Amino acid sequence: MSPLDQRWIKTLSHPSRIAILRHLLADGDATPGTLAAALGLPLATVSYHVRRLHDAQQITLVRETPQRGAVAHHYRLRSREATTDALRRIGLPAAPARATDLEPSDPWQKINRAIGELRRRREAQGISRDALARSLRIKPSHLANIERGETDPRSTVLISIAHELGTSLGEIFTVTGS
């Protein structure tokens, strides 16, 4: 068996991408919105990973449909066989045993929920992203990437965000049921 190529290695390096691929294997095609609902992840996070999968040519846009004043993009695997083979090579069954197996691994899901809760608290307190970034001494674009799930934050940054919002990560993880 030949090793996975660089494209597949990068694709399979994030648990959310693996979950998206497994969902598409099980259901055929889906929109980022249906994927977000099925995986229990923020739409922005799923949309980001769908774009990465599309850029890596692992999925393809199959149709666009009007939906409430916007356009829903429907994606499908480019190759079911190649996806199944790549998943098996990293030791994962292509088809999940249960619907809950479609969810990303527990650590990522917990972190994504905690980040979502931190963002909700920031917005509820009326704190702008720019103001919070200034107090954390990080770039607003970096904070935006964290909140969208486009970068993996250091634990120290998450702790600092929680502190600035008057809470702790322990409390956030308790609130989100993680």
Number of C-alpha atoms within 10 A of each C-alpha: 4 5 9 13 9 10 13 18 13 14 20 18 10 14 17 23 20 23 22 25 27 24 23 22 20 14 10 13 19 20 19 23 18 14 22 18 12 16 22 16 22 20 18 16 20 27 19 16 21 23 13 16 24 17 12 15 15 20 22 18 15 13 13 13 10 9 9 7 6 9 11 16 16 17 21 21 24 15 14 17 12 13 21 17 16 21 19 12 14 11 9 14 14 20 16 16 9 7 12 10 14 23 21 21 14 11 10 16 18 18 21 24 20 25 25 20 18 21 22 13 17 19 12 9 10 9 13 12 17 15 11 18 17 13 11 16 9 13 14 17 12 14 23 16 15 21 24 20 23 17 13 12 16 9 11 9 14 18 15 16 23 23 13 14 16 10 15 17 19 12 12 21 16 11 12 15 10 15
